[in-house]
Amino acid sequence: MENVPDTLRNVAHALGMTEYQWLIRTALPLSIPIMMRGIRLASVYVISWSTLASYIGAGGLGDFIFAGLNLYEPKLILIGTIPLMILAISLDVGLKKLTNYLTEHFHVSEVLAQ
């Protein structure tokens, strides 16, 4: 939210907005795309790093991947990899759609017009 231009803050205050109203109606809507990019990136990282949980005995699809690597069995690798790819891609696409919805729903020009 630090990257929101100061001119928008000045315009919001000139329109009579308090600091709280500026934060809720202007700064947060402009920050939604950047915040959602971080959430999308973190969610894909969590899914990809979850395969490493099998190294500490936590199980999961990583067991298939590492068993396939140890036994030289491509089928086991694919059994673990394909569901993880589908999960990561579908979550990323879903969060991208949510980002687009939130960005359109909280468009700053509409917010400033209120």
C-alpha positions in Angstrom: 0.0 0.0 0.0 3.0 2.2 0.2 3.1 2.4 -3.6 -0.3 4.1 -3.9 0.5 7.5 -5.3 0.3 10.4 -2.9 -1.8 12.3 -5.4 -4.6 9.9 -4.8 -4.3 10.4 -1.1 -4.5 14.2 -1.6 -7.5 13.8 -3.9 -9.3 11.6 -1.4 -8.6 14.1 1.4 -9.8 16.9 -0.9 -13.1 15.0 -1.4 -13.5 14.9 2.4 -12.4 11.3 3.1 -10.9 10.6 6.5 -7.7 8.5 6.7 -9.7 5.4 7.5 -12.0 6.0 4.5 -8.9 6.5 2.2 -7.5 3.3 3.4 -10.6 1.2 2.9 -11.9 2.9 -0.3 -8.7 3.7 -2.1 -5.5 2.1 -0.8 -6.9 -1.4 -0.3 -8.7 -1.7 -3.7 -5.5 -0.5 -5.4 -3.4 -3.0 -3.5 -5.6 -6.1 -4.1 -3.9 -7.2 -7.3 -0.4 -7.1 -5.7 -1.6 -8.9 -2.5 -3.4 -11.6 -4.5 -0.2 -12.2 -6.6 1.6 -12.9 -3.3 -1.2 -15.3 -2.2 -1.1 -17.1 -5.6 2.6 -17.5 -5.4 2.6 -18.7 -1.8 -0.2 -21.2 -2.5 1.7 -22.7 -5.4 4.9 -22.9 -3.4 3.0 -24.6 -0.5 1.7 -27.3 -2.9 5.1 -27.8 -4.5 6.9 -27.9 -1.2 4.4 -30.4 0.2 6.1 -33.1 -1.7 9.1 -32.7 0.6 6.9 -33.7 3.5 7.5 -37.3 2.6 11.2 -36.9 3.6 10.1 -36.4 7.2 7.5 -39.2 7.1 4.4 -37.1 6.7 3.3 -39.0 3.6 1.4 -37.5 0.7 1.9 -37.6 -3.0 5.6 -37.0 -2.5 5.9 -40.6 -1.3 5.0 -41.8 -4.8 7.4 -39.4 -6.5 10.4 -40.3 -4.3 9.5 -44.0 -4.4 9.4 -43.8 -8.2 12.8 -42.0 -8.3 14.4 -44.6 -6.0 12.9 -47.6 -7.8 13.3 -46.1 -11.3 9.6 -46.4 -11.9 8.2 -43.6 -14.1 4.6 -44.7 -13.4 5.0 -43.9 -9.7 6.5 -40.6 -10.5 3.5 -39.7 -12.7 1.0 -41.0 -10.1 2.4 -38.4 -7.7 3.2 -35.6 -10.1 0.1 -35.3 -12.2 -2.3 -34.7 -9.3 0.0 -32.1 -7.8 0.2 -30.3 -11.1 -3.5 -30.4 -11.5 -4.0 -29.1 -8.0 -1.4 -26.3 -8.4 -2.7 -25.2 -11.8 -6.4 -25.2 -10.8 -5.7 -23.3 -7.6 -3.6 -20.7 -9.5 -6.4 -20.3 -12.1 -9.0 -20.0 -9.4 -7.1 -17.4 -7.5 -6.5 -15.5 -10.8 -10.2 -15.5 -11.4 -10.8 -14.3 -7.8 -8.2 -11.5 -8.4 -10.0 -10.4 -11.5 -13.3 -10.4 -9.8 -12.0 -8.4 -6.8 -10.2 -6.0 -9.1 -13.3 -5.3 -11.1 -15.6 -5.2 -8.0 -13.4 -2.7 -6.1 -12.4 -0.6 -9.1 -10.9 2.6 -7.7 -12.7 5.0 -10.1 -16.0 3.7 -8.8 -14.8 3.9 -5.3 -13.6 7.5 -5.7 -17.0 8.4 -7.3 -18.8 7.4 -4.2 
